[in-house]
């Protein structure tokens, strides 16, 4: 019997995309700081980077994130 049990986050059946290894993993394999997810399916995890790029573009072009009141009138910070 092990003295210390390895604690993991997530459950088998959940899919993650590991940023360090650039691969899809089932269950909590790599540390949380290195992965995106959980995703409901392997296919969703395979597209994690594309989904992140698409969401970043949406947020960058969202007028709610570009509050002109936070900057000077001429665009200075």
Beta strands, then each sheet from edge to edge (+ up, - down):
strand 1: 15-18
strand 2: 23-26
strand 3: 35-39
sheet 1: 2+ 1- 3+
end
